[in-house]
Each structure stands twice: as structure tokens, then as C-alpha cells.
Amino acid sequence: MTGNDFIKDFPVLMQKTGNGKRLAYLDSAATSQKPVSVIEAVEKYYKVNNANPHRGSYELSMKSTDVYENTREKVKEFLGAESSKNIIFTKNATEAFNLLASSYGMDFVNADDEIVISIAEHHSNLIPWQRVAKVKNASLKYMYINEDTQLTMKEVKEKITDKTKVVSITHVSNALGTINDIKSIIDYAHSKNAVVIVDGSQSVPHMKVDVSELDADFMVFSGHKMLAPMGIGVLYGKLDLLHKMSPYIYGGDMVEYVYEQDATFDAVPFKFEGGTQNVEGAAGLMAAIEYLENIGMDNVHAIEKELVKYTYEKLSELPYVKIYGTSDVDKRCGIISFNIDGVHPHDAASILDSHGVAVRSGNHCAQPLFRFMGENSVCRASFYFYNTKEDADQLIEAVKAAYAMFEKWR
Ligand SMILES: Cc1ncc(COP(=O)(O)O)c(C=O)c1O
């Protein structure tokens, strides 16, 4: 299996760029492209099933509810969760982290407690904890990565202590692609009675992730990075924790009884889903998971690993390219961040774009990480199973061209 087997399913990938070049889309860590089956599932929802879910007692509303709830069941199976009650739909990973910080952090973190995160977190798994730490007089502690950008168990054991209430950590770094040994971190945090939140934004779309095997307390990810539409995300949580947490968004649909001065709330997961939900997003997420299941998550991972190895080797041959992240390709997901000597990453990204290569440049919503590494910004090429060796070759040629373009200033 290679990306060539799948490109035909992705209309965006079939088009040429504005300057007539074939498109090498290497920004799937930001958002993935969507296959026809997902686009059609959204269209079908509006043609056949659209009504407000959960509220109506008429047939169409019930059909809409079914679309939503069947997707919850699908996500439960995909993640290996115990029950569909473990699955809460959010807008995206960012909203899921805000929910956790607000409903778990504000309720259960107290003065002098510790919240432990890693220096490689996306801002969405960092800023909400800064707020909890400030409001609750708790401390926000960081686990730092080593020279090979890996988080060692030595560091983990030094930072997670008996005072740690929450450990919130990414499975895969969006900026460096490094895969954390998440199972060992979870086990150690549990030995200290801390609750562990895993940011699955860059792992769930790319590899088999089983929340029960990992024994994660919470897991967060966004649908749009795994073929689904934007605007639907997932928060998995263990039931005993979800039951004791306060709601996050208050209003319609999440209540049981409402009185003039008080209200009681619906059961988990509904108490966390106030207001009209993104049913079209759920319809798309269902089709997205079906598409991924048809390929098999192990195959998705294998295709990406092959591509990353190929690209890493080719880029390493260019003496003027600095690659960030671990040199152990087995510990790297489909992400390669790099800089070209003497070319600002934003310039590099524009030049690459003129060669039909879409990469992202900047600090990738991980400013503390780049400050720690002594860098301002990098270019990031991120792969998905629909990418090909031709995409990688196009990237390499464009990098050579970018370097050559700045030759006269050297
Ligand atoms: C590791 C990681 N966590 C969280 C997020 C936030 O995702 P979203 O913008 O979909 O909320 C991202 C997005 O890039 C990410 O890569």
C-alpha cells in the first residue's frame, strides 16, 4: 500500500496548484484533506437527515439523533473505550482542553498542587493550565526534552511527584513529530495518583490508539486532522471522573430540571454538550473513521513511517538543511521540521509553495518549546497516508531551489 492507492479519493489532491504544479500537500498535521466519502456523508446528512437532534419527537429529529449517537458509538469502538458514555463531542482539541481545565482543573486542583506538562505541548494544552495554576495557586511544572528531543523517564520521574494532581501530555509532538512513551508516563503518573490527560491530536489520526490499553484518564483529539470536517473534536474520559466534574457549557440540552434559581444536569456525556451540536461534523467523522478502518491504522502508520524515513534520509544528504526532532525514525510520527541555512522559514515556505509544496512555517503553536530549543521558527513537512514518494521528491527539489535562490546573499 502507498499513497498512490488513495489520492484518487481526495479531490483537493487531484488538482494542480495556481502555478500549474502538482500539489504536494505536506501540512496534514495542521489539517488533513477529506476523501469523497466524507464530503458525501456531510451532503447526505443535509439531504436526508437534517433536524435538531435530541429534542424532537418526530422522525427526522430522531434520524439526526441517530447520526450523532451512532458516531459516538463508532468513536467508542475506534478508541477501544468501555462505553459510548465515555465519549464527549467538542468543537476541537482546544475546546476539549478548555473543558478539562475548567471542569476538572478548577474543581479538583487546589493550592500547592502541581500540574505537570511537557515543554513540547501545543498552546491549547498549556495556556488553559496556566490559568488553572494562577487561579488555584497551584504550580505548573514542565518536563523538558533531551538533546535528541526525547522525554526521558528520568525527567518524568523527577517532575511527577506526590503533589502532582494532573499530568497533561502529548502523545506525539506536533512541532517535532517525536512519539512519547505514553504508556510508561501514564503508569508512573498513576503510581503517584495523578490523573493523566493525553493529547492524541497527532497520534489518533496516525496510529492505533487504544485508551483502555493505555489506561489514559482522558484523551483529546480533533476530527479535522483525521479526514473529518472542521468543528468536531473528541474528549474521551473515564466515567468516574466525568461523573464528578461540573459541566462546561451551560444552556439548552444539557439539563434535567431548571428552576428559577437552580438547575440539575443531564447524565454523562450529555451534561457536557450544551446547545445544538455539530451533527454534520459527526456524520463526516463517522465516514472518516470508516475510511481509516478500511485501510487499517497499522497500515496508515506503516505508510507514513516509510515516507518519513525516505524524506529524512534525502533531507539529511543536504548539508545546509537542519532537521529538528529525534534521529531515531522509529520514534517519529509523520512530521519533519527543518530549516534551510540562510533562508528564513517563512521565505522557505513561500518558495516551496511556488514549487507546489504546501508546508507550514512558524512556531507551530509551541512557543515555549522553540524558546527552549533556541529557535524562532521552523518549516514543518507533515505527511499522511495519502502522500507519496513523489511528494517527498518534490519537497527535496523545492528545498534545493530555495537554498539556491539565496545563494547570492551568502
Ligand atoms: C498536538 C496538538 N494539540 C492540539 C492541537 C489543537 O487542535 P485544534 O486546533 O484542532 O483544536 C493541535 C493542532 O495543531 C495539535 O497539533
The ligand as an ORCA input file, in Angstrom:
! r2SCAN-3c Opt
* xyz 0 1
  C      -0.674     18.316     19.359
  C      -1.827     19.250     19.124
  N      -2.668     19.505     20.127
  C      -3.720     20.314     19.985
  C      -3.979     20.935     18.786
  C      -5.161     21.838     18.667
  O      -6.036     21.364     17.715
  P      -7.294     22.242     17.259
  O      -6.740     23.491     16.658
  O      -7.985     21.382     16.275
  O      -8.085     22.500     18.477
  C      -3.127     20.714     17.705
  C      -3.331     21.408     16.414
  O      -2.436     21.580     15.640
  C      -2.028     19.833     17.883
  O      -1.196     19.566     16.868
*
